[in-house]
Each structure stands twice: as structure tokens, then as C-alpha cells.
Amino acid sequence: MALATRLEQLGTETAFAVSLAAAEWGAKGNRIFPFHLGDLNIATPKNVVEAMDKAIADGKTGYCPAAGIPQLREALADDVGSRRGLSFTPANVVVQPGGKPVITKFIQAVMNPGDEVLYPNPGYPIYESQIEYFGGVAKAYRYLPSSTGFNIDLDQVKSLITPKTKAIIYNDLQNPIGAESTDAEREAIAELAIKHNLWVLSDEAYFEMRYSGKSKSIAQLPGMLERTVILYTFSKKFAMTGWRLGAAVAPLEIATMIAKLNTNDESCTTHFVQYGGVE
């Protein structure tokens, strides 16, 4: 029996295939240095684990609202907003089982088949996979080496935009090359998004992962808050990769649709895990 042809467009995240091979190699007594996956070799903070354990003991094991429990949505609205100098309400926050579903649901919410979406390459492989799986045209933009590291090739970005372009995926701080946009680069991307009326997915999974300085969000720039969806995840910041907890922080019109997609997909993010997030 034949499977759906759209599966031919579905990519993968090769880091997990490497992870399996590494585990098999390690089981044979070999020492593994795990640089292949964005995981952490430190434990989740004890207070977070205890908060989840208490939630289980208190019976928080059933369904909960598709957009997330009110306590977590409020906490995220405050935290994400205050760290970026922005104002969000709980209605702007839609809890997800990890950061990856934010990518998928952003694409589902804004892109029609045949639309073009720009994404960074090198970058997270799921960007391209999900754009193509849902019938879009994935158009990669590159980074160029500079005296300070790497910069987005803005001339290429400009050349890739056509009347069919619907959105741009922007990752700052960047995975995997660790690039950080200058103010001028961030402003240039924002200017293009406004000029061409594009949605922006701002992947901020590594927003706080730095030794010094302070990160900035493209959503802080004039005209960007109403067109930007922020991808937030607990995975890196709190060593919670396996907990699968994240959120989309978005304008109300798209937040409502992402919550509706939750209802049609996983129903809700694991109830008791969200209490660990509140902690």
C-alpha cells in the first residue's frame, strides 16, 4: 500500500541518527564526546524537578487548556516581555511541547502551499523540512565570514524575496555557528520584513545562552511586534531538553490559531510538566 507522497518532502534532524550511533558505540565500552546534539550534561535544577513531582502528587495529570495553564502563560508573558523591554499578556503566549512545534505551527498558520519562506543555512534542519512538508518553497540565505565572526548575506536575502515570499525565519543567537546580529543587521532584516509585509519567526532558543552582554530581539524594533512570533524554549536555559516544554509568543491573531492547532494536534502540553516551567 502506498504512503502519502508528501512524506517525500519530510526531512529529518540527523543529530538524532548520530545520537543513536553514538549510543551503540558507547555501549561497546568506547568513550563518547557528544558534540552532535544540542543537549546539556547538567541536571535540571532540583526545584524544577520538585515542582513537577508535587504537581503529579497533586493530581495534575489530566488534560489542561490547549494554550497552556494560566500560571505558566502569565509567567512567560512577564519573563519574555521584561527581558526584551516589551509588554505581553497571557493571551499572547501559547505553550508547546518544546520549541520545535513552534516552527511547525508558525508555518501552518502563515504559509499556503506554494508560498516561499526564507530560512538560514547553516541552520536548524527542521526549518527546511517543515516548509517543504507543508507545500512551501524553502529558500535558504547564507552567512558570510567577517572580522567579528559571521554576518547574514543581506544582499542575498534581498534577492530571494519575491511576491510569493510569505515569511522569514530569523535565528539570533544563531545555531549552529553562534553568530549574533549587529544592530544594523537586525534592523535591515526588520526593514525588509516591513517593506514586503512578511511574517517573522524569531527563533530565540539561545537568547540567554551567553557569557556576557545582553541579547536583543527583533520584536523590539518599531513595526515588528505585530508581525513577529518568538520561539521560546526551556530546553537550553533550564537544562530541560527531555521535558519538551516551550512556547510561541505571538500577536493575538496568530496566537489564537496556534492554540487551535494545539487542539487538533497534541490537545495540550503535558499538564504536570508545565508546573515545572512555572517554577
N, C-alpha and C positions, 0 to 999 in steps of 0.2 A: 504494500500500500504506500502511496506517495505522501510525503510530508509537504507542508506549505512551502511554496517557493521563496517566500520572504525570509525563511531561515537561512537562505544562501547569503543574505546580506548581514547576518549576525556575526559580529566579530567576537573576540574574547580578550581576556586580560592574561597575557602569557605569564605574568608573575605567579599566578596560581598553579600553572602547569610546572613551572620551575620549582615551586614550593613542594609539590608532590615528589618530584625527582630528588630534591634535596632531602626530604624526609626519608625516602627509601635509601639514599646514600648514607644518611646519618644512622639509620637502623643497622647498618652493617659495621658500625663502630668508627666511622670516619667523622672527623671534626668538620662542622659546617660554619661558615661565616655568612650569615643571612643578609646580604645586601639587596636581595631581589624583590623584597616586598616592603611596603610602607608600614611595617609593624613596629612595635616597641618591645624592648627587652626589660621593661619595668612593669611592675604590677599596677593595676587600677588602685587608686587611693582607697585606703581602708574605710573611710567614712562613706564613700560612694557605695562600696560593697555592702556595708551595714544598712544603708538606706534601702537598697534593693531587697535585702534579706527581710527587713522589717515590713516592707510592702507585701512580700509574699506571705509572711506570717499574719498580716492584717487582712489577707484575702483579696489583694489587688491582682487577681489572676483571671478576671473575666474581660469581656470587651470594654473598651472605653471610647470616647469620641474619636471619630476618624481623623480630626485635625490635631489630636493630642489632648492630654489632660490640661485643664486650665492653669494649674500651678506651674507647669513647665513652659507653657506658651507665654505666660506673664514673665517668668524669669528670663526667658530668652529674649523677649521684646526689650526688657530692661538692659540686659547684658550686651546684646548685639548693638542696640542703639547707643548706649553710653560709651562704648569703646570706639564708636565711629562718629560721635557727635551728631547722631540722628535720633529721630523720635519714631518709635514703632508702638503699636498696640498689639495685644494678643491676637487680634484678628488678622494681623499681617504674618503670623507665624503658623506654619503647618509642619507638625512633627513627622519625621520619616524614619524608617528602619535603616538608618545610615545616610551617608552623604550621596552615595551612588543613585538612589531613587530620585533625588532632586534633579539630576541630569535627565533621567528618563522622562519625568513628569513635566519638566520645563519644555522639552522637545515636543511631547504630546500636546501640551497646552498652546504652544505658539506656532508650530510648524505644520503646514499642509504638505501632502505628497507633492514632490516637485520643487518645493521651496529650497533655497540654499541657506546653509548655516556655516559660518566661518568658525574654525577651531584651531588651537595651537598645535604645532608639530615641530619638535617633540612635545608630547603632552600625554595626558591620561587617555589610554586607548579606548575607553568606553565612550568618549565624545563621538568619535567617528562611527563606532559600532551602532550606537543608538540613532544617530542621524540617518544612517543608511537603512537600518532596520525598519524605521517608520516611513520610509519612502522619500526621504530628503536627499539633497545633494550636499555631501560633505566637502568643504573647500578649506584646505589647510593653509595656514600662514606660518611663516618661519621666524626664527630668531637669528640674529647676526651677532658675531663676537664683537666686543667693544673693549675699550680700555678698562672698563669697570665690570665686565662680565658679559652679559648678553642683553640685546635690545630687540624688541619687536621690529620686524621689517615693515614699517608703516607704509612705505611706497607699495609694497606688495599687497597689504591689506586694502589700500585704496583701489588697487587694480582688480581685486577679487570681487568687489561689491558691484552687483547688477540690480536691475529692477526686481529680480526674483529673490534677492537676499532678504531673509526674514530676521536673522539674529546673529549675534556673535558671542562665542564663548571666550571668556577672558579669565585667565588664571594668574593671580598675583597674591601672594608669593607663589612662584611657579614650580610645578612638579613636572619633570624631574630635574631640571637644570638649576633650580634655586634662584632664578632671576627675579629681581624686584623692579617694577616700573619706576621710572623717574616721574616727577610731577608732570613734566611736559608730555611724556609718552601716554600717561593715563588720561590727560586732558585731550590728547589727539584722538584716542580711541573714543572718548565720550563725544567729541565733536562730530566724528563720523557717525556714531550711533544716532545722534540727534538729527544730523543733516539728512540721513537716509531712513529715519524713523524705524530703527532697529531695536528689537529686544536685546538685552544683555544678560547672560548668565555669568555672574561674578563668582567663580569658584574660589572661596576663601577658606579652604580646608586647613591651610597652613598659616592663616592670618597671624596667629600669636606665636608661631614657632620661630623665634629669633633670639639672639643673644643680647642685642641692644637695639635702641631705636624704637620707633612706633610705626606700625603698618597703617596704610590708608586704604580706603575703599573707594572704588569708582562711583559708588552710590552717593558719596558725599558731594560730588560735583553738581553744579546747577543743571537742572533739567534731566538728571539721571535717576533720581529716586523713583519716579513714576514708570521707568522702563527697565529697572534692574531687579533681578532675582538673585539674592545672596544665598550661596550654598554654605551651610554651616554644618559642622560635624564635631561630635565629641571624641572621635577616634584618636586623633593625634594629640589634641590638647589635654585630654584626661586619661590617656592610655586605655581606651575603651574600644579598640578595634573590633573585638568579637561581640560586643554588646549590640552592635548595629543600632546606633542612635544618631540622628541628625535632624536637620530642619531646613525648610525653604522659608526664607524671609522675603516677602514679596508684596507688591501692590495688591490691594484688596481684590481687584477683578481677577487676577491670576491666582491669588491665594485660595479663593473660593473654588476655582476649577481644580486646583491641585488637591484640595480636600475631597472633592468629588471623585477624583481619580483614586485617591486612597480607598474610598468606599468600594470602588469597583475592583480594586486590586487586593491589598492585604487586609482590608477592613480597618485596621488600626495598628500602630506600632505597639509592641509588647507592653502591656499595661505596667507591670511591676518594674520593668527596665526604666521607664520614664521617671520613676521616683528617684532612681539613682542619678538621673540627669538633673533633677531639681536640687539635689544635694550639692 
